[in-house]
Amino acid sequence: MGATLTVGGSGGGWDQTTDLATWASGQTFTVGDSLVFQYSPLHDVMEVTNADYTACQTSSPLKMYNDGKSTITLSSPGKRYFICGTAGHCSGGMKLEVNTVSAATTTPPSTLPSSPLTPSAATPPKSESPPAADLGHGSSGSSPSQHSSGGHADDFVSKIAIGTGLAMMMVLAL
């Protein structure tokens, strides 16, 4: 569901006194938005091609509105062009170019955090010492995964690291 935008803003309208180009440059038109043209019987709204917009050519409009209050939904991205068909009005500035953009979509962040977390920083190791069976001495005992507190991968990795460090110290002591 898009926004409803009154052409020319609250202080203007679809007329010869409103600076429509300046008004449009301050807007973001998104797919789903609706433009409301409010005008007197002296005016109309013609949707035209880019070439007809540039030349203020009124002989072959794509669509024409003349009911005094016309609502046009912006249903696809791209540029659309509107002019008043009354002689001299388009060349006097009563024309509107609208660039419609796609609705915003959610995108994942483009960068990673500046300091990655390490398992030791995220989960400090438990203070309990692993049983001797975890040191790889061939004694009968359970595997390290059975000693993992709550089955968390970080606890398992910490216990393996502690066991490996103790085994290395024992080798060096021999």
Disulfide bonds with the S-S distance in Angstrom:
Cys56-Cys90 2.12
